[in-house]
Amino acid sequence: MNLVVDASVVVKWALPDSAAEENKEEALAVLAAIQLGEARVLQPPHWLARWQPS
């Protein structure tokens, strides 16, 4: 599965403990799918993000 994620999803990855963030469970499920190789993130060439969770 190919995905394009926006900044609101990435914020939920970076701040998963924030009570104010809605749909964080769904965003974390997307991250898990990416980590398991079940999904691939597509990005515009000008956005060279390198996500490395701690």
mmCIF entry with sequence, helices, sheets and N, C-alpha, C, O atoms, coordinates in Angstrom:
data_MODEL
# 
_entry.id   MODEL 
# 
_entity.id                         1 
_entity.type                       polymer 
_entity.pdbx_number_of_molecules   1 
# 
_entity_poly.entity_id                      1 
_entity_poly.type                           'polypeptide(L)' 
_entity_poly.nstd_linkage                   no 
_entity_poly.nstd_monomer                   no 
_entity_poly.pdbx_seq_one_letter_code       MNLVVDASVVVKWALPDSAAEENKEEALAVLAAIQLGEARVLQPPHWLARWQPS 
_entity_poly.pdbx_seq_one_letter_code_can   MNLVVDASVVVKWALPDSAAEENKEEALAVLAAIQLGEARVLQPPHWLARWQPS 
_entity_poly.pdbx_strand_id                 A 
# 
loop_
_entity_poly_seq.entity_id 
_entity_poly_seq.num 
_entity_poly_seq.mon_id 
_entity_poly_seq.hetero 
1 1  MET n 
1 2  ASN n 
1 3  LEU n 
1 4  VAL n 
1 5  VAL n 
1 6  ASP n 
1 7  ALA n 
1 8  SER n 
1 9  VAL n 
1 10 VAL n 
1 11 VAL n 
1 12 LYS n 
1 13 TRP n 
1 14 ALA n 
1 15 LEU n 
1 16 PRO n 
1 17 ASP n 
1 18 SER n 
1 19 ALA n 
1 20 ALA n 
1 21 GLU n 
1 22 GLU n 
1 23 ASN n 
1 24 LYS n 
1 25 GLU n 
1 26 GLU n 
1 27 ALA n 
1 28 LEU n 
1 29 ALA n 
1 30 VAL n 
1 31 LEU n 
1 32 ALA n 
1 33 ALA n 
1 34 ILE n 
1 35 GLN n 
1 36 LEU n 
1 37 GLY n 
1 38 GLU n 
1 39 ALA n 
1 40 ARG n 
1 41 VAL n 
1 42 LEU n 
1 43 GLN n 
1 44 PRO n 
1 45 PRO n 
1 46 HIS n 
1 47 TRP n 
1 48 LEU n 
1 49 ALA n 
1 50 ARG n 
1 51 TRP n 
1 52 GLN n 
1 53 PRO n 
1 54 SER n 
# 
_struct_asym.id          A 
_struct_asym.entity_id   1 
# 
loop_
_struct_conf.conf_type_id 
_struct_conf.id 
_struct_conf.pdbx_PDB_helix_id 
_struct_conf.beg_label_comp_id 
_struct_conf.beg_label_asym_id 
_struct_conf.beg_label_seq_id 
_struct_conf.pdbx_beg_PDB_ins_code 
_struct_conf.end_label_comp_id 
_struct_conf.end_label_asym_id 
_struct_conf.end_label_seq_id 
_struct_conf.pdbx_end_PDB_ins_code 
_struct_conf.beg_auth_comp_id 
_struct_conf.beg_auth_asym_id 
_struct_conf.beg_auth_seq_id 
_struct_conf.end_auth_comp_id 
_struct_conf.end_auth_asym_id 
_struct_conf.end_auth_seq_id 
_struct_conf.pdbx_PDB_helix_class 
_struct_conf.details 
_struct_conf.pdbx_PDB_helix_length 
HELX_P HELX_P1 AA1 ALA A 7  ? ALA A 14 ? ALA A 7  ALA A 14 1 ? 8  
HELX_P HELX_P2 AA2 LYS A 24 ? GLN A 35 ? LYS A 24 GLN A 35 1 ? 12 
# 
_struct_conf_type.id          HELX_P 
_struct_conf_type.criteria    ? 
_struct_conf_type.reference   ? 
# 
_struct_sheet.id               AA1 
_struct_sheet.type             ? 
_struct_sheet.number_strands   2 
_struct_sheet.details          ? 
# 
_struct_sheet_order.sheet_id     AA1 
_struct_sheet_order.range_id_1   1 
_struct_sheet_order.range_id_2   2 
_struct_sheet_order.offset       ? 
_struct_sheet_order.sense        parallel 
# 
loop_
_struct_sheet_range.sheet_id 
_struct_sheet_range.id 
_struct_sheet_range.beg_label_comp_id 
_struct_sheet_range.beg_label_asym_id 
_struct_sheet_range.beg_label_seq_id 
_struct_sheet_range.pdbx_beg_PDB_ins_code 
_struct_sheet_range.end_label_comp_id 
_struct_sheet_range.end_label_asym_id 
_struct_sheet_range.end_label_seq_id 
_struct_sheet_range.pdbx_end_PDB_ins_code 
_struct_sheet_range.beg_auth_comp_id 
_struct_sheet_range.beg_auth_asym_id 
_struct_sheet_range.beg_auth_seq_id 
_struct_sheet_range.end_auth_comp_id 
_struct_sheet_range.end_auth_asym_id 
_struct_sheet_range.end_auth_seq_id 
AA1 1 ASN A 2  ? LEU A 3  ? ASN A 2  LEU A 3  
AA1 2 ARG A 40 ? VAL A 41 ? ARG A 40 VAL A 41 
# 
loop_
_atom_site.group_PDB 
_atom_site.id 
_atom_site.type_symbol 
_atom_site.label_atom_id 
_atom_site.label_alt_id 
_atom_site.label_comp_id 
_atom_site.label_asym_id 
_atom_site.label_entity_id 
_atom_site.label_seq_id 
_atom_site.pdbx_PDB_ins_code 
_atom_site.Cartn_x 
_atom_site.Cartn_y 
_atom_site.Cartn_z 
_atom_site.occupancy 
_atom_site.B_iso_or_equiv 
_atom_site.pdbx_formal_charge 
_atom_site.auth_seq_id 
_atom_site.auth_comp_id 
_atom_site.auth_asym_id 
_atom_site.auth_atom_id 
_atom_site.pdbx_PDB_model_num 
ATOM 1   N N  . MET A 1 1  ? 0.840  -1.156 0.000  1.00 0.00 ? 1  MET A N  1 
ATOM 2   C CA . MET A 1 1  ? 0.000  0.000  0.000  1.00 0.00 ? 1  MET A CA 1 
ATOM 3   C C  . MET A 1 1  ? 0.899  1.237  0.000  1.00 0.00 ? 1  MET A C  1 
ATOM 4   O O  . MET A 1 1  ? 1.848  1.316  0.780  1.00 0.00 ? 1  MET A O  1 
ATOM 5   N N  . ASN A 1 2  ? 0.607  2.178  -0.852 1.00 0.00 ? 2  ASN A N  1 
ATOM 6   C CA . ASN A 1 2  ? 1.325  3.448  -0.910 1.00 0.00 ? 2  ASN A CA 1 
ATOM 7   C C  . ASN A 1 2  ? 0.508  4.518  -0.205 1.00 0.00 ? 2  ASN A C  1 
ATOM 8   O O  . ASN A 1 2  ? -0.707 4.605  -0.383 1.00 0.00 ? 2  ASN A O  1 
ATOM 9   N N  . LEU A 1 3  ? 1.182  5.329  0.593  1.00 0.00 ? 3  LEU A N  1 
ATOM 10  C CA . LEU A 1 3  ? 0.516  6.385  1.347  1.00 0.00 ? 3  LEU A CA 1 
ATOM 11  C C  . LEU A 1 3  ? 1.236  7.704  1.167  1.00 0.00 ? 3  LEU A C  1 
ATOM 12  O O  . LEU A 1 3  ? 2.450  7.744  0.968  1.00 0.00 ? 3  LEU A O  1 
ATOM 13  N N  . VAL A 1 4  ? 0.481  8.770  1.238  1.00 0.00 ? 4  VAL A N  1 
ATOM 14  C CA . VAL A 1 4  ? 1.044  10.116 1.345  1.00 0.00 ? 4  VAL A CA 1 
ATOM 15  C C  . VAL A 1 4  ? 0.497  10.659 2.656  1.00 0.00 ? 4  VAL A C  1 
ATOM 16  O O  . VAL A 1 4  ? -0.716 10.781 2.823  1.00 0.00 ? 4  VAL A O  1 
ATOM 17  N N  . VAL A 1 5  ? 1.386  10.983 3.584  1.00 0.00 ? 5  VAL A N  1 
ATOM 18  C CA . VAL A 1 5  ? 0.943  11.486 4.882  1.00 0.00 ? 5  VAL A CA 1 
ATOM 19  C C  . VAL A 1 5  ? 1.179  12.987 4.961  1.00 0.00 ? 5  VAL A C  1 
ATOM 20  O O  . VAL A 1 5  ? 2.138  13.510 4.393  1.00 0.00 ? 5  VAL A O  1 
ATOM 21  N N  . ASP A 1 6  ? 0.304  13.661 5.666  1.00 0.00 ? 6  ASP A N  1 
ATOM 22  C CA . ASP A 1 6  ? 0.491  15.097 5.824  1.00 0.00 ? 6  ASP A CA 1 
ATOM 23  C C  . ASP A 1 6  ? 1.088  15.390 7.201  1.00 0.00 ? 6  ASP A C  1 
ATOM 24  O O  . ASP A 1 6  ? 1.291  14.484 8.009  1.00 0.00 ? 6  ASP A O  1 
ATOM 25  N N  . ALA A 1 7  ? 1.360  16.646 7.446  1.00 0.00 ? 7  ALA A N  1 
ATOM 26  C CA . ALA A 1 7  ? 2.035  17.052 8.677  1.00 0.00 ? 7  ALA A CA 1 
ATOM 27  C C  . ALA A 1 7  ? 1.230  16.685 9.921  1.00 0.00 ? 7  ALA A C  1 
ATOM 28  O O  . ALA A 1 7  ? 1.819  16.384 10.960 1.00 0.00 ? 7  ALA A O  1 
ATOM 29  N N  . SER A 1 8  ? -0.080 16.702 9.845  1.00 0.00 ? 8  SER A N  1 
ATOM 30  C CA . SER A 1 8  ? -0.877 16.385 11.032 1.00 0.00 ? 8  SER A CA 1 
ATOM 31  C C  . SER A 1 8  ? -0.669 14.942 11.487 1.00 0.00 ? 8  SER A C  1 
ATOM 32  O O  . SER A 1 8  ? -0.726 14.654 12.682 1.00 0.00 ? 8  SER A O  1 
ATOM 33  N N  . VAL A 1 9  ? -0.428 14.042 10.545 1.00 0.00 ? 9  VAL A N  1 
ATOM 34  C CA . VAL A 1 9  ? -0.151 12.649 10.898 1.00 0.00 ? 9  VAL A CA 1 
ATOM 35  C C  . VAL A 1 9  ? 1.234  12.536 11.529 1.00 0.00 ? 9  VAL A C  1 
ATOM 36  O O  . VAL A 1 9  ? 1.408  11.840 12.530 1.00 0.00 ? 9  VAL A O  1 
ATOM 37  N N  . VAL A 1 10 ? 2.205  13.208 10.955 1.00 0.00 ? 10 VAL A N  1 
ATOM 38  C CA . VAL A 1 10 ? 3.572  13.153 11.474 1.00 0.00 ? 10 VAL A CA 1 
ATOM 39  C C  . VAL A 1 10 ? 3.634  13.746 12.878 1.00 0.00 ? 10 VAL A C  1 
ATOM 40  O O  . VAL A 1 10 ? 4.380  13.243 13.719 1.00 0.00 ? 10 VAL A O  1 
ATOM 41  N N  . VAL A 1 11 ? 2.877  14.791 13.148 1.00 0.00 ? 11 VAL A N  1 
ATOM 42  C CA . VAL A 1 11 ? 2.836  15.368 14.497 1.00 0.00 ? 11 VAL A CA 1 
ATOM 43  C C  . VAL A 1 11 ? 2.326  14.334 15.491 1.00 0.00 ? 11 VAL A C  1 
ATOM 44  O O  . VAL A 1 11 ? 2.828  14.253 16.612 1.00 0.00 ? 11 VAL A O  1 
ATOM 45  N N  . LYS A 1 12 ? 1.351  13.557 15.099 1.00 0.00 ? 12 LYS A N  1 
ATOM 46  C CA . LYS A 1 12 ? 0.830  12.519 15.989 1.00 0.00 ? 12 LYS A CA 1 
ATOM 47  C C  . LYS A 1 12 ? 1.882  11.451 16.262 1.00 0.00 ? 12 LYS A C  1 
ATOM 48  O O  . LYS A 1 12 ? 1.885  10.860 17.342 1.00 0.00 ? 12 LYS A O  1 
ATOM 49  N N  . TRP A 1 13 ? 2.772  11.189 15.313 1.00 0.00 ? 13 TRP A N  1 
ATOM 50  C CA . TRP A 1 13 ? 3.866  10.249 15.553 1.00 0.00 ? 13 TRP A CA 1 
ATOM 51  C C  . TRP A 1 13 ? 4.847  10.829 16.562 1.00 0.00 ? 13 TRP A C  1 
ATOM 52  O O  . TRP A 1 13 ? 5.330  10.124 17.448 1.00 0.00 ? 13 TRP A O  1 
ATOM 53  N N  . ALA A 1 14 ? 5.138  12.115 16.423 1.00 0.00 ? 14 ALA A N  1 
ATOM 54  C CA . ALA A 1 14 ? 6.135  12.763 17.267 1.00 0.00 ? 14 ALA A CA 1 
ATOM 55  C C  . ALA A 1 14 ? 5.601  13.059 18.667 1.00 0.00 ? 14 ALA A C  1 
ATOM 56  O O  . ALA A 1 14 ? 6.370  13.089 19.628 1.00 0.00 ? 14 ALA A O  1 
ATOM 57  N N  . LEU A 1 15 ? 4.302  13.275 18.788 1.00 0.00 ? 15 LEU A N  1 
ATOM 58  C CA . LEU A 1 15 ? 3.693  13.630 20.075 1.00 0.00 ? 15 LEU A CA 1 
ATOM 59  C C  . LEU A 1 15 ? 2.537  12.688 20.404 1.00 0.00 ? 15 LEU A C  1 
ATOM 60  O O  . LEU A 1 15 ? 1.409  13.150 20.575 1.00 0.00 ? 15 LEU A O  1 
ATOM 61  N N  . PRO A 1 16 ? 2.784  11.381 20.499 1.00 0.00 ? 16 PRO A N  1 
ATOM 62  C CA . PRO A 1 16 ? 1.683  10.437 20.690 1.00 0.00 ? 16 PRO A CA 1 
ATOM 63  C C  . PRO A 1 16 ? 1.010  10.546 22.055 1.00 0.00 ? 16 PRO A C  1 
ATOM 64  O O  . PRO A 1 16 ? -0.105 10.052 22.226 1.00 0.00 ? 16 PRO A O  1 
ATOM 65  N N  . ASP A 1 17 ? 1.655  11.176 23.023 1.00 0.00 ? 17 ASP A N  1 
ATOM 66  C CA . ASP A 1 17 ? 1.079  11.279 24.360 1.00 0.00 ? 17 ASP A CA 1 
ATOM 67  C C  . ASP A 1 17 ? 0.227  12.522 24.554 1.00 0.00 ? 17 ASP A C  1 
ATOM 68  O O  . ASP A 1 17 ? -0.337 12.721 25.630 1.00 0.00 ? 17 ASP A O  1 
ATOM 69  N N  . SER A 1 18 ? 0.125  13.349 23.544 1.00 0.00 ? 18 SER A N  1 
ATOM 70  C CA . SER A 1 18 ? -0.658 14.574 23.656 1.00 0.00 ? 18 SER A CA 1 
ATOM 71  C C  . SER A 1 18 ? -2.147 14.246 23.680 1.00 0.00 ? 18 SER A C  1 
ATOM 72  O O  . SER A 1 18 ? -2.683 13.661 22.738 1.00 0.00 ? 18 SER A O  1 
ATOM 73  N N  . ALA A 1 19 ? -2.797 14.627 24.757 1.00 0.00 ? 19 ALA A N  1 
ATOM 74  C CA . ALA A 1 19 ? -4.230 14.350 24.900 1.00 0.00 ? 19 ALA A CA 1 
ATOM 75  C C  . ALA A 1 19 ? -5.064 15.148 23.903 1.00 0.00 ? 19 ALA A C  1 
ATOM 76  O O  . ALA A 1 19 ? -6.187 14.755 23.585 1.00 0.00 ? 19 ALA A O  1 
ATOM 77  N N  . ALA A 1 20 ? -4.535 16.251 23.410 1.00 0.00 ? 20 ALA A N  1 
ATOM 78  C CA . ALA A 1 20 ? -5.290 17.110 22.494 1.00 0.00 ? 20 ALA A CA 1 
ATOM 79  C C  . ALA A 1 20 ? -5.347 16.561 21.068 1.00 0.00 ? 20 ALA A C  1 
ATOM 80  O O  . ALA A 1 20 ? -6.164 17.015 20.268 1.00 0.00 ? 20 ALA A O  1 
ATOM 81  N N  . GLU A 1 21 ? -4.505 15.607 20.746 1.00 0.00 ? 21 GLU A N  1 
ATOM 82  C CA . GLU A 1 21 ? -4.453 15.078 19.382 1.00 0.00 ? 21 GLU A CA 1 
ATOM 83  C C  . GLU A 1 21 ? -5.557 14.045 19.150 1.00 0.00 ? 21 GLU A C  1 
ATOM 84  O O  . GLU A 1 21 ? -5.619 13.027 19.840 1.00 0.00 ? 21 GLU A O  1 
ATOM 85  N N  . GLU A 1 22 ? -6.418 14.314 18.182 1.00 0.00 ? 22 GLU A N  1 
ATOM 86  C CA . GLU A 1 22 ? -7.460 13.368 17.800 1.00 0.00 ? 22 GLU A CA 1 
ATOM 87  C C  . GLU A 1 22 ? -6.897 12.381 16.785 1.00 0.00 ? 22 GLU A C  1 
ATOM 88  O O  . GLU A 1 22 ? -5.953 12.706 16.065 1.00 0.00 ? 22 GLU A O  1 
ATOM 89  N N  . ASN A 1 23 ? -7.458 11.193 16.721 1.00 0.00 ? 23 ASN A N  1 
ATOM 90  C CA . ASN A 1 23 ? -7.095 10.148 15.749 1.00 0.00 ? 23 ASN A CA 1 
ATOM 91  C C  . ASN A 1 23 ? -5.646 9.702  15.856 1.00 0.00 ? 23 ASN A C  1 
ATOM 92  O O  . ASN A 1 23 ? -5.062 9.252  14.870 1.00 0.00 ? 23 ASN A O  1 
ATOM 93  N N  . LYS A 1 24 ? -5.058 9.820  17.046 1.00 0.00 ? 24 LYS A N  1 
ATOM 94  C CA . LYS A 1 24 ? -3.662 9.410  17.182 1.00 0.00 ? 24 LYS A CA 1 
ATOM 95  C C  . LYS A 1 24 ? -3.500 7.895  17.053 1.00 0.00 ? 24 LYS A C  1 
ATOM 96  O O  . LYS A 1 24 ? -2.454 7.428  16.604 1.00 0.00 ? 24 LYS A O  1 
ATOM 97  N N  . GLU A 1 25 ? -4.520 7.121  17.440 1.00 0.00 ? 25 GLU A N  1 
ATOM 98  C CA . GLU A 1 25 ? -4.429 5.668  17.296 1.00 0.00 ? 25 GLU A CA 1 
ATOM 99  C C  . GLU A 1 25 ? -4.305 5.277  15.826 1.00 0.00 ? 25 GLU A C  1 
ATOM 100 O O  . GLU A 1 25 ? -3.534 4.386  15.470 1.00 0.00 ? 25 GLU A O  1 
ATOM 101 N N  . GLU A 1 26 ? -5.077 5.958  14.980 1.00 0.00 ? 26 GLU A N  1 
ATOM 102 C CA . GLU A 1 26 ? -5.013 5.678  13.543 1.00 0.00 ? 26 GLU A CA 1 
ATOM 103 C C  . GLU A 1 26 ? -3.658 6.076  12.971 1.00 0.00 ? 26 GLU A C  1 
ATOM 104 O O  . GLU A 1 26 ? -3.093 5.358  12.147 1.00 0.00 ? 26 GLU A O  1 
ATOM 105 N N  . ALA A 1 27 ? -3.137 7.221  13.408 1.00 0.00 ? 27 ALA A N  1 
ATOM 106 C CA . ALA A 1 27 ? -1.835 7.677  12.926 1.00 0.00 ? 27 ALA A CA 1 
ATOM 107 C C  . ALA A 1 27 ? -0.736 6.711  13.355 1.00 0.00 ? 27 ALA A C  1 
ATOM 108 O O  . ALA A 1 27 ? 0.173  6.424  12.575 1.00 0.00 ? 27 ALA A O  1 
ATOM 109 N N  . LEU A 1 28 ? -0.810 6.207  14.585 1.00 0.00 ? 28 LEU A N  1 
ATOM 110 C CA . LEU A 1 28 ? 0.197  5.257  15.064 1.00 0.00 ? 28 LEU A CA 1 
ATOM 111 C C  . LEU A 1 28 ? 0.071  3.911  14.347 1.00 0.00 ? 28 LEU A C  1 
ATOM 112 O O  . LEU A 1 28 ? 1.066  3.209  14.168 1.00 0.00 ? 28 LEU A O  1 
ATOM 113 N N  . ALA A 1 29 ? -1.142 3.550  13.938 1.00 0.00 ? 29 ALA A N  1 
ATOM 114 C CA . ALA A 1 29 ? -1.330 2.322  13.149 1.00 0.00 ? 29 ALA A CA 1 
ATOM 115 C C  . ALA A 1 29 ? -0.685 2.465  11.773 1.00 0.00 ? 29 ALA A C  1 
ATOM 116 O O  . ALA A 1 29 ? -0.122 1.506  11.245 1.00 0.00 ? 29 ALA A O  1 
ATOM 117 N N  . VAL A 1 30 ? -0.766 3.656  11.197 1.00 0.00 ? 30 VAL A N  1 
ATOM 118 C CA . VAL A 1 30 ? -0.087 3.916  9.917  1.00 0.00 ? 30 VAL A CA 1 
ATOM 119 C C  . VAL A 1 30 ? 1.418  3.781  10.097 1.00 0.00 ? 30 VAL A C  1 
ATOM 120 O O  . VAL A 1 30 ? 2.086  3.159  9.271  1.00 0.00 ? 30 VAL A O  1 
ATOM 121 N N  . LEU A 1 31 ? 1.957  4.356  11.162 1.00 0.00 ? 31 LEU A N  1 
ATOM 122 C CA . LEU A 1 31 ? 3.392  4.253  11.430 1.00 0.00 ? 31 LEU A CA 1 
ATOM 123 C C  . LEU A 1 31 ? 3.811  2.795  11.602 1.00 0.00 ? 31 LEU A C  1 
ATOM 124 O O  . LEU A 1 31 ? 4.850  2.384  11.085 1.00 0.00 ? 31 LEU A O  1 
ATOM 125 N N  . ALA A 1 32 ? 3.018  2.020  12.316 1.00 0.00 ? 32 ALA A N  1 
ATOM 126 C CA . ALA A 1 32 ? 3.329  0.604  12.501 1.00 0.00 ? 32 ALA A CA 1 
ATOM 127 C C  . ALA A 1 32 ? 3.335  -0.130 11.165 1.00 0.00 ? 32 ALA A C  1 
ATOM 128 O O  . ALA A 1 32 ? 4.209  -0.964 10.925 1.00 0.00 ? 32 ALA A O  1 
ATOM 129 N N  . ALA A 1 33 ? 2.382  0.165  10.302 1.00 0.00 ? 33 ALA A N  1 
ATOM 130 C CA . ALA A 1 33 ? 2.339  -0.472 8.981  1.00 0.00 ? 33 ALA A CA 1 
ATOM 131 C C  . ALA A 1 33 ? 3.581  -0.126 8.164  1.00 0.00 ? 33 ALA A C  1 
ATOM 132 O O  . ALA A 1 33 ? 4.115  -0.970 7.445  1.00 0.00 ? 33 ALA A O  1 
ATOM 133 N N  . ILE A 1 34 ? 4.030  1.108  8.278  1.00 0.00 ? 34 ILE A N  1 
ATOM 134 C CA . ILE A 1 34 ? 5.253  1.516  7.570  1.00 0.00 ? 34 ILE A CA 1 
ATOM 135 C C  . ILE A 1 34 ? 6.452  0.755  8.111  1.00 0.00 ? 34 ILE A C  1 
ATOM 136 O O  . ILE A 1 34 ? 7.271  0.248  7.345  1.00 0.00 ? 34 ILE A O  1 
ATOM 137 N N  . GLN A 1 35 ? 6.554  0.675  9.427  1.00 0.00 ? 35 GLN A N  1 
ATOM 138 C CA . GLN A 1 35 ? 7.684  -0.019 10.053 1.00 0.00 ? 35 GLN A CA 1 
ATOM 139 C C  . GLN A 1 35 ? 7.700  -1.504 9.724  1.00 0.00 ? 35 GLN A C  1 
ATOM 140 O O  . GLN A 1 35 ? 8.770  -2.103 9.621  1.00 0.00 ? 35 GLN A O  1 
ATOM 141 N N  . LEU A 1 36 ? 6.531  -2.102 9.560  1.00 0.00 ? 36 LEU A N  1 
ATOM 142 C CA . LEU A 1 36 ? 6.433  -3.531 9.236  1.00 0.00 ? 36 LEU A CA 1 
ATOM 143 C C  . LEU A 1 36 ? 6.601  -3.807 7.742  1.00 0.00 ? 36 LEU A C  1 
ATOM 144 O O  . LEU A 1 36 ? 6.624  -4.965 7.323  1.00 0.00 ? 36 LEU A O  1 
ATOM 145 N N  . GLY A 1 37 ? 6.717  -2.763 6.948  1.00 0.00 ? 37 GLY A N  1 
ATOM 146 C CA . GLY A 1 37 ? 6.859  -2.935 5.511  1.00 0.00 ? 37 GLY A CA 1 
ATOM 147 C C  . GLY A 1 37 ? 5.541  -3.176 4.800  1.00 0.00 ? 37 GLY A C  1 
ATOM 148 O O  . GLY A 1 37 ? 5.530  -3.547 3.626  1.00 0.00 ? 37 GLY A O  1 
ATOM 149 N N  . GLU A 1 38 ? 4.435  -2.972 5.487  1.00 0.00 ? 38 GLU A N  1 
ATOM 150 C CA . GLU A 1 38 ? 3.115  -3.177 4.896  1.00 0.00 ? 38 GLU A CA 1 
ATOM 151 C C  . GLU A 1 38 ? 2.642  -1.956 4.109  1.00 0.00 ? 38 GLU A C  1 
ATOM 152 O O  . GLU A 1 38 ? 1.703  -2.041 3.317  1.00 0.00 ? 38 GLU A O  1 
ATOM 153 N N  . ALA A 1 39 ? 3.298  -0.829 4.337  1.00 0.00 ? 39 ALA A N  1 
ATOM 154 C CA . ALA A 1 39 ? 2.944  0.408  3.646  1.00 0.00 ? 39 ALA A CA 1 
ATOM 155 C C  . ALA A 1 39 ? 4.217  1.152  3.294  1.00 0.00 ? 39 ALA A C  1 
ATOM 156 O O  . ALA A 1 39 ? 5.241  1.023  3.965  1.00 0.00 ? 39 ALA A O  1 
ATOM 157 N N  . ARG A 1 40 ? 4.134  1.921  2.246  1.00 0.00 ? 40 ARG A N  1 
ATOM 158 C CA . ARG A 1 40 ? 5.267  2.723  1.786  1.00 0.00 ? 40 ARG A CA 1 
ATOM 159 C C  . ARG A 1 40 ? 4.810  4.161  1.684  1.00 0.00 ? 40 ARG A C  1 
ATOM 160 O O  . ARG A 1 40 ? 3.726  4.449  1.177  1.00 0.00 ? 40 ARG A O  1 
ATOM 161 N N  . VAL A 1 41 ? 5.654  5.068  2.174  1.00 0.00 ? 41 VAL A N  1 
ATOM 162 C CA . VAL A 1 41 ? 5.303  6.486  2.154  1.00 0.00 ? 41 VAL A CA 1 
ATOM 163 C C  . VAL A 1 41 ? 5.853  7.117  0.891  1.00 0.00 ? 41 VAL A C  1 
ATOM 164 O O  . VAL A 1 41 ? 7.040  6.999  0.587  1.00 0.00 ? 41 VAL A O  1 
ATOM 165 N N  . LEU A 1 42 ? 4.986  7.782  0.166  1.00 0.00 ? 42 LEU A N  1 
ATOM 166 C CA . LEU A 1 42 ? 5.399  8.557  -0.995 1.00 0.00 ? 42 LEU A CA 1 
ATOM 167 C C  . LEU A 1 42 ? 5.473  10.014 -0.572 1.00 0.00 ? 42 LEU A C  1 
ATOM 168 O O  . LEU A 1 42 ? 4.652  10.478 0.220  1.00 0.00 ? 42 LEU A O  1 
ATOM 169 N N  . GLN A 1 43 ? 6.442  10.728 -1.092 1.00 0.00 ? 43 GLN A N  1 
ATOM 170 C CA . GLN A 1 43 ? 6.587  12.135 -0.742 1.00 0.00 ? 43 GLN A CA 1 
ATOM 171 C C  . GLN A 1 43 ? 7.048  12.924 -1.951 1.00 0.00 ? 43 GLN A C  1 
ATOM 172 O O  . GLN A 1 43 ? 7.700  12.383 -2.844 1.00 0.00 ? 43 GLN A O  1 
ATOM 173 N N  . PRO A 1 44 ? 6.709  14.199 -1.979 1.00 0.00 ? 44 PRO A N  1 
ATOM 174 C CA . PRO A 1 44 ? 7.187  15.039 -3.069 1.00 0.00 ? 44 PRO A CA 1 
ATOM 175 C C  . PRO A 1 44 ? 8.713  15.137 -3.005 1.00 0.00 ? 44 PRO A C  1 
ATOM 176 O O  . PRO A 1 44 ? 9.287  15.057 -1.918 1.00 0.00 ? 44 PRO A O  1 
ATOM 177 N N  . PRO A 1 45 ? 9.364  15.306 -4.127 1.00 0.00 ? 45 PRO A N  1 
ATOM 178 C CA . PRO A 1 45 ? 10.838 15.338 -4.127 1.00 0.00 ? 45 PRO A CA 1 
ATOM 179 C C  . PRO A 1 45 ? 11.427 16.478 -3.304 1.00 0.00 ? 45 PRO A C  1 
ATOM 180 O O  . PRO A 1 45 ? 12.577 16.391 -2.874 1.00 0.00 ? 45 PRO A O  1 
ATOM 181 N N  . HIS A 1 46 ? 10.664 17.545 -3.076 1.00 0.00 ? 46 HIS A N  1 
ATOM 182 C CA . HIS A 1 46 ? 11.202 18.649 -2.281 1.00 0.00 ? 46 HIS A CA 1 
ATOM 183 C C  . HIS A 1 46 ? 11.087 18.405 -0.777 1.00 0.00 ? 46 HIS A C  1 
ATOM 184 O O  . HIS A 1 46 ? 11.579 19.208 0.016  1.00 0.00 ? 46 HIS A O  1 
ATOM 185 N N  . TRP A 1 47 ? 10.441 17.305 -0.375 1.00 0.00 ? 47 TRP A N  1 
ATOM 186 C CA . TRP A 1 47 ? 10.276 16.992 1.035  1.00 0.00 ? 47 TRP A CA 1 
ATOM 187 C C  . TRP A 1 47 ? 11.078 15.739 1.350  1.00 0.00 ? 47 TRP A C  1 
ATOM 188 O O  . TRP A 1 47 ? 10.566 14.625 1.242  1.00 0.00 ? 47 TRP A O  1 
ATOM 189 N N  . LEU A 1 48 ? 12.313 15.916 1.732  1.00 0.00 ? 48 LEU A N  1 
ATOM 190 C CA . LEU A 1 48 ? 13.205 14.786 1.963  1.00 0.00 ? 48 LEU A CA 1 
ATOM 191 C C  . LEU A 1 48 ? 13.221 14.427 3.446  1.00 0.00 ? 48 LEU A C  1 
ATOM 192 O O  . LEU A 1 48 ? 14.221 14.623 4.136  1.00 0.00 ? 48 LEU A O  1 
ATOM 193 N N  . ALA A 1 49 ? 12.117 13.908 3.913  1.00 0.00 ? 49 ALA A N  1 
ATOM 194 C CA . ALA A 1 49 ? 11.988 13.535 5.328  1.00 0.00 ? 49 ALA A CA 1 
ATOM 195 C C  . ALA A 1 49 ? 12.658 12.200 5.578  1.00 0.00 ? 49 ALA A C  1 
ATOM 196 O O  . ALA A 1 49 ? 12.572 11.277 4.769  1.00 0.00 ? 49 ALA A O  1 
ATOM 197 N N  . ARG A 1 50 ? 13.304 12.122 6.680  1.00 0.00 ? 50 ARG A N  1 
ATOM 198 C CA . ARG A 1 50 ? 13.921 10.871 7.132  1.00 0.00 ? 50 ARG A CA 1 
ATOM 199 C C  . ARG A 1 50 ? 13.430 10.614 8.544  1.00 0.00 ? 50 ARG A C  1 
ATOM 200 O O  . ARG A 1 50 ? 14.043 11.082 9.503  1.00 0.00 ? 50 ARG A O  1 
ATOM 201 N N  . TRP A 1 51 ? 12.336 9.879  8.690  1.00 0.00 ? 51 TRP A N  1 
ATOM 202 C CA . TRP A 1 51 ? 11.758 9.615  10.002 1.00 0.00 ? 51 TRP A CA 1 
ATOM 203 C C  . TRP A 1 51 ? 12.507 8.475  10.663 1.00 0.00 ? 51 TRP A C  1 
ATOM 204 O O  . TRP A 1 51 ? 12.586 7.374  10.117 1.00 0.00 ? 51 TRP A O  1 
ATOM 205 N N  . GLN A 1 52 ? 13.051 8.737  11.831 1.00 0.00 ? 52 GLN A N  1 
ATOM 206 C CA . GLN A 1 52 ? 13.715 7.713  12.623 1.00 0.00 ? 52 GLN A CA 1 
ATOM 207 C C  . GLN A 1 52 ? 13.202 7.797  14.054 1.00 0.00 ? 52 GLN A C  1 
ATOM 208 O O  . GLN A 1 52 ? 13.733 8.565  14.856 1.00 0.00 ? 52 GLN A O  1 
ATOM 209 N N  . PRO A 1 53 ? 12.178 7.016  14.383 1.00 0.00 ? 53 PRO A N  1 
ATOM 210 C CA . PRO A 1 53 ? 11.633 7.086  15.731 1.00 0.00 ? 53 PRO A CA 1 
ATOM 211 C C  . PRO A 1 53 ? 12.682 6.662  16.764 1.00 0.00 ? 53 PRO A C  1 
ATOM 212 O O  . PRO A 1 53 ? 13.536 5.816  16.498 1.00 0.00 ? 53 PRO A O  1 
ATOM 213 N N  . SER A 1 54 ? 12.595 7.261  17.921 1.00 0.00 ? 54 SER A N  1 
ATOM 214 C CA . SER A 1 54 ? 13.571 6.939  18.967 1.00 0.00 ? 54 SER A CA 1 
ATOM 215 C C  . SER A 1 54 ? 13.178 5.720  19.757 1.00 0.00 ? 54 SER A C  1 
ATOM 216 O O  . SER A 1 54 ? 13.896 5.319  20.674 1.00 0.00 ? 54 SER A O  1 
# 
